[in-house]
Amino acid sequence: MQTVVIGGGICGLAVAHRLARAGTPVTLLESTGQLGGLGTFFPWHDRWVERFYHCVMPSDDDLLALLEEVGLRDHVRWERTSMGMIVEGRHYPFNSALDLLKFTALGVVDRVRFGAVSLLLRRLGKGKDLDNLRTEDWLRGLYGDRVWRDLFGPLFGSKFGAAFGDVPALYLWQRLGRERNVAVRGYPHGGYKTIIDALRASIESHGGIVRTSAPVRVLRNGSVELDGETIEADRIVSTLPLPALRQVADAKLAPLLPQVNLRYQGVVNALFVLRQPLSGHYWAPVLRSGTEFDGVVEMSPLTGPVDGRHFAYVMRYTDRDSPLFQEDERTIAARWTEQLRSLHPGLDVEEVHVFRAPFVEPVYPVGYLAQRPAIEVTGTPLLLATTAHVYPSVTSWNSSVGLANRVSEIILRTAASMSPDGEPVP
């Protein structure tokens, strides 16, 4: 039973890896010249560096199991990291009760309430229908208006845009289960390219085919059309974002696709190569500080210096049609350099690299569990493995691998029920 996987990000690679290991013929098609999706990389000195920031969490069971299979689990370096906050240009550590007491961006009463509620937040969400509760309504009720207005509102606005208050509270509750302000985080030795290379090697060593620079021009019910070539398939797995999938589906297949209308946030991401570290915090949101970017991720606390240099990512989530997303990379780099220096005077910047991604995070509506599309598209051999399907899990490499496992199980279960000539086994 021939399977074609469209998209060479972590989800597509994991699906192809699972199928190839099980002896199922599989061909993976990646439209660009590089595998990895948001995990792609660029050459820097004698190594490869990720275009976008990533880390492994100790709770990432699906991803860690996959790394075990390709012999990389013991290659993950684990470090204890911390969180900072930058509010109105002032830097705060944000990791302990003492830090909270010194967090003068909130009033004293709000600080006490913030600490008490935060300790109980996971427990307070148990048993509630958080999928049908707006994040704003839940957090305003628990923390009060000022904490929402001055802290959570801007944080969620930076992630989800104008509809930030309407995101289901279930998304936040799930995220709290994966992350903490002070957390042990991991990073693979040699970078994420080692994971991508290991998965490709696994697929090919088990008889699978991996093709890059192979964009799908037309997707039909049972075949994939490339430039001058058509591949017939018994099963097709698409990891394309739903808007991109609709663009390649032919007139007969398009009406059968899920009709859920999700808005997606893209991202503009700048990687700064610095001659000195910043604050020492892995993650620091930036609020009301005169910057377009709304967060800083400093990799040195996780990876250590690289060739004596420190890497810091700054980012702005934004719609792919926004003026910022369309702007010239050099202009963004120059402006954001000055803005980062305003937060860190005297900063010695060696290089700036600006990257973009159009589909990073779906903006889930309230009640999305009832709207979430099925993996299998009825009446077709098509299966969907997209970020629209990982909810309520947080969009991450781990949730993508978990989704890949579910998709692979469906295909393998179907294959096991078929005879060699493709007929159902009675």
C-alpha positions in Angstrom: 0.0 0.0 0.0 1.8 3.1 -1.3 1.6 6.2 1.0 2.6 9.7 0.0 3.4 12.2 2.7 3.2 15.9 1.8 5.4 18.2 3.8 8.9 17.5 5.3 8.4 19.2 8.7 8.7 17.2 11.9 5.2 15.8 11.6 5.7 14.5 8.0 9.1 13.1 8.9 7.7 11.3 11.9 4.9 9.8 9.8 7.3 8.6 7.1 9.6 7.2 9.7 6.9 5.2 11.4 5.5 3.8 8.1 8.9 2.9 6.7 10.0 1.1 9.9 6.8 -0.9 9.6 7.6 -1.9 6.0 5.0 0.3 4.3 6.1 1.9 1.1 6.3 5.6 1.6 7.4 8.7 -0.3 7.8 12.0 1.4 7.6 15.2 -0.6 9.0 18.5 0.6 8.4 21.6 -1.6 11.6 23.5 -0.5 15.2 22.4 -0.7 15.4 21.7 3.0 13.6 19.4 5.4 12.5 20.6 8.8 9.6 23.1 8.4 9.9 25.5 11.3 13.0 23.5 12.3 15.0 24.6 9.2 18.5 26.0 9.6 21.2 28.0 7.9 25.0 27.7 7.7 27.0 29.8 10.2 30.8 29.4 10.5 31.3 25.6 10.5 27.9 24.6 11.9 24.2 24.9 11.3 21.9 27.3 13.3 18.1 27.1 13.6 16.2 29.9 11.9 13.6 29.7 14.7 14.0 28.9 18.4 13.2 25.5 19.8 13.6 23.5 23.0 12.7 20.1 24.3 10.7 19.8 27.6 11.0 16.9 30.0 7.3 16.3 29.5 7.7 15.8 25.7 7.1 12.1 25.9 6.2 11.6 22.2 9.2 13.5 20.9 11.6 11.9 23.4 10.4 8.4 22.4 11.1 9.3 18.8 14.6 10.5 19.7 15.1 7.2 21.4 14.2 5.3 18.2 16.8 7.2 16.2 19.5 7.0 18.9 19.4 10.7 19.9 17.7 10.7 23.3 21.0 10.7 25.2 22.2 13.5 23.0 19.8 16.1 24.6 21.6 18.5 26.9 19.4 19.5 29.8 19.7 22.8 31.6 17.7 24.7 34.2 16.5 27.9 32.7 14.6 31.0 34.0 12.2 33.6 32.8 12.4 37.4 32.9 9.9 40.2 32.1 10.6 43.5 30.4 7.9 46.0 31.2 8.1 49.7 30.2 11.9 49.1 29.6 12.5 47.8 33.0 14.0 44.3 33.5 12.5 41.9 36.1 13.3 38.3 37.0 10.0 36.3 37.1 10.7 33.0 38.8 10.0 33.0 42.5 7.8 34.4 45.2 10.4 37.0 46.0 10.6 38.0 42.3 6.9 38.5 42.3 7.0 40.7 45.4 9.6 42.9 43.6 7.5 43.0 40.4 6.4 46.6 40.7 4.7 46.6 37.3 1.8 45.4 39.3 0.4 46.9 42.5 1.0 45.1 45.9 -2.5 43.7 46.1 -2.4 42.4 42.5 1.0 40.8 43.1 -0.4 38.8 46.1 -3.5 37.8 44.2 -1.3 36.8 41.2 0.8 34.6 43.3 -2.0 32.9 45.1 -4.1 32.2 41.9 -1.1 31.1 39.9 -0.3 28.4 42.5 -3.8 27.0 42.1 -4.5 27.7 38.4 -4.1 24.1 37.2 -6.3 22.9 40.0 -8.9 25.6 39.3 -9.2 24.5 35.7 -10.0 20.8 36.5 -13.6 19.8 35.8 -14.4 23.0 33.9 -15.4 23.3 30.3 -12.4 25.4 29.4 -12.9 24.8 25.7 -16.1 26.9 25.8 -14.7 29.6 28.1 -12.9 32.6 26.8 -9.4 33.1 28.1 -10.2 36.7 28.9 -13.3 35.8 30.9 -11.5 33.1 32.9 -8.4 35.1 33.7 -10.2 38.3 34.4 -12.4 36.5 36.9 -9.5 34.9 38.7 -6.8 37.6 38.6 -8.9 40.8 38.3 -9.2 43.5 35.7 -5.8 45.1 36.3 -3.7 42.0 35.9 -5.6 41.1 32.7 -5.2 44.7 31.3 -1.6 45.2 32.3 -0.1 41.7 32.0 -2.1 38.9 30.5 -3.9 40.9 27.8 -0.7 42.2 26.3 0.9 38.8 26.5 -2.0 37.0 24.7 -2.3 39.9 22.3 1.3 39.5 21.2 0.7 35.8 20.5 -2.8 35.8 18.9 -3.4 39.3 17.7 -6.8 41.1 17.9 -8.7 37.9 18.8 -6.5 37.1 21.8 -9.3 37.3 24.4 -11.4 34.8 22.5 -8.9 31.9 22.5 -10.3 29.1 24.6 -9.0 29.0 28.2 -8.2 25.3 27.5 -5.2 26.4 25.4 -3.6 28.2 28.4 -4.5 25.3 30.8 -2.7 22.8 28.5 0.3 25.1 28.2 0.7 25.3 31.9 0.9 21.6 32.0 4.0 21.7 29.7 5.9 24.8 30.8 6.8 26.7 33.9 8.7 30.0 34.5 11.6 28.1 35.9 12.0 24.9 34.0 14.5 22.3 32.8 14.8 22.5 29.1 16.7 20.5 26.6 18.6 21.1 23.3 20.0 18.3 21.1 23.8 18.2 20.7 24.5 19.4 17.2 21.2 21.2 16.9 17.9 20.3 15.4 19.5 19.4 12.1 20.8 16.2 13.8 17.1 15.1 14.4 16.1 15.9 10.9 19.1 14.1 9.4 18.5 11.1 11.7 14.9 10.8 10.6 15.7 11.1 6.9 18.4 8.4 7.4 15.9 6.1 9.1 13.3 6.6 6.4 15.7 5.8 3.6 17.4 2.9 5.4 14.0 1.2 5.7 13.2 1.7 2.0 11.3 4.9 2.1 11.9 7.8 -0.4 12.6 11.4 0.6 12.4 14.1 -2.0 13.1 17.8 -1.5 12.4 20.6 -4.0 9.3 18.7 -5.0 6.3 21.0 -4.6 2.8 19.5 -5.1 1.0 21.4 -7.8 -2.3 19.5 -7.7 -3.7 17.1 -5.2 -6.4 14.7 -6.4 -8.4 11.9 -4.9 -5.7 9.2 -5.1 -2.8 11.0 -6.8 -0.3 13.8 -6.4 0.8 15.9 -9.3 4.3 17.4 -9.3 6.0 19.3 -12.1 5.6 16.9 -15.1 5.0 13.9 -12.9 2.0 12.2 -11.2 2.3 9.8 -8.2 -0.5 7.4 -7.6 -1.1 6.6 -3.9 -3.3 4.4 -1.8 -3.0 6.8 1.1 -2.0 10.5 1.1 -1.0 12.3 4.3 -1.0 16.1 4.1 0.8 18.2 6.7 0.1 21.4 4.8 -1.8 24.2 6.7 -5.5 24.0 5.7 -5.3 27.3 3.6 -2.3 25.9 1.6 -4.0 22.5 1.2 -7.1 24.2 -0.3 -4.9 25.9 -2.9 -3.6 22.7 -4.4 -6.7 20.5 -4.1 -8.5 20.0 -7.4 -12.1 20.9 -8.0 -13.4 17.4 -7.0 -11.4 17.1 -3.8 -11.7 20.7 -2.5 -15.4 20.4 -1.5 -14.6 17.3 0.6 -12.0 19.1 2.7 -12.9 20.4 6.2 -14.7 23.7 6.0 -13.4 24.9 9.4 -12.2 28.5 8.9 -9.1 29.1 11.1 -7.0 32.3 11.1 -3.3 31.6 11.4 -0.6 33.8 12.9 2.7 34.0 11.1 5.9 35.2 12.7 8.8 37.6 11.9 11.8 36.3 13.8 15.2 38.0 14.1 18.3 36.1 15.2 20.9 38.3 16.8 24.5 37.1 17.0 26.0 38.9 20.0 29.5 39.3 21.6 28.0 39.2 25.1 25.0 37.6 26.7 21.8 39.5 27.5 20.0 39.0 30.8 20.7 35.3 31.3 16.9 34.4 31.1 15.9 31.9 28.5 12.6 33.7 27.9 11.5 37.3 28.5 8.2 38.8 27.2 8.5 42.5 26.3 5.6 44.7 27.2 5.0 48.4 26.6 8.7 49.0 26.0 8.7 50.8 22.6 9.6 47.7 20.6 7.8 46.0 17.7 9.0 42.6 18.9 7.3 41.3 21.9 9.6 38.6 23.3 13.3 37.7 23.6 14.6 34.1 23.7 18.2 33.9 24.8 19.8 30.6 23.8 23.0 30.8 25.8 21.4 29.7 29.1 20.4 26.5 27.2 23.2 25.9 24.8 26.1 27.9 26.2 28.1 30.2 23.9 28.8 29.1 20.3 32.3 29.9 19.1 32.3 32.6 21.7 29.1 34.2 20.5 25.6 34.4 22.0 22.4 33.8 20.1 19.2 35.7 20.9 15.9 35.5 19.0 13.4 38.3 19.1 10.0 37.8 17.5 6.7 39.3 16.5 3.7 37.1 15.8 1.7 38.7 13.0 -0.6 38.0 10.1 1.2 37.1 6.9 -0.6 39.9 5.1 0.6 42.6 7.6 2.9 45.4 6.6 5.6 44.1 8.9 5.5 40.6 7.4 5.9 42.1 3.9 8.7 44.5 4.9 12.3 44.3 3.7 14.5 42.2 6.0 17.4 44.7 6.2 15.0 47.5 7.3 13.6 45.2 10.0 17.1 44.2 11.1 18.2 47.8 11.4 15.2 49.0 13.3 15.0 46.0 15.7 18.7 46.3 16.4 18.2 49.9 17.7 15.1 48.7 19.7 17.1 45.8 21.3 19.9 48.3 22.2 17.3 50.5 23.9 16.6 47.6 26.2 20.3 46.6 26.6 22.5 49.7 26.2 25.9 49.1 24.9 24.9 45.8 23.2 27.6 44.6 20.8 25.7 43.1 17.8 27.8 41.2 15.3 25.1 39.9 12.9 21.3 40.0 12.5 19.4 37.4 10.4 15.6 37.9 9.8 13.3 35.0 8.9 9.6 34.7 8.5 7.0 31.9 8.6 3.4 32.4 7.4 1.6 29.6 9.3 2.9 29.2 12.8 -0.1 29.1 15.2 -3.8 28.7 14.5 -6.0 31.1 16.4 -8.5 28.6 17.9 -12.1 29.8 18.5 -14.1 29.1 21.6 -15.6 25.6 21.3 -13.0 24.4 18.9 -13.1 20.8 20.1 -16.5 20.4 18.4 -15.2 22.0 15.2 -11.8 20.3 15.1 -11.6 18.4 11.7 -11.2 14.7 11.6 -7.9 13.2 10.5 -9.5 11.1 7.8 -11.3 12.9 5.0 -14.4 10.9 4.2 -14.6 9.4 0.8 -11.0 10.0 0.0 -7.6 8.3 0.8 -6.5 11.6 2.4 -5.4 12.0 6.0 -4.7 15.3 7.6 -1.9 16.0 10.1 -1.8 19.7 10.7 -1.6 22.2 13.5 -5.4 22.4 13.2 -5.5 18.9 14.6 -3.2 19.1 17.6 -5.5 21.2 19.8 -5.9 21.2 22.8 -2.2 20.3 22.9 0.2 23.2 22.5 1.7 23.5 19.0 5.1 22.1 19.4 7.4 19.4 18.0 6.1 17.1 20.7 2.4 17.5 19.7 3.3 17.1 16.1 5.0 13.8 16.8 2.0 12.7 18.8 -0.3 13.6 15.9 2.1 11.7 13.5 1.8 8.6 15.7 -2.1 8.7 15.5 -2.0 9.2 11.7 0.5 6.3 11.3 -1.6 4.0 13.5 -4.6 4.6 11.3 -2.7 3.7 8.1 -1.0 0.7 9.6 -4.2 -0.6 11.1 -5.9 -0.3 7.6 -3.0 -2.0 5.9 -3.2 -4.9 8.4 -6.8 -5.4 7.5 -6.1 -5.7 3.7 -5.0 -8.7 1.8 -1.9 -8.5 -0.5 -4.1 -7.7 -3.5 -5.7 -4.7 -1.7 -9.0 -6.4 -0.7 -10.4 -6.2 2.8 -9.6 -9.3 4.9 -12.9 -10.9 5.9 
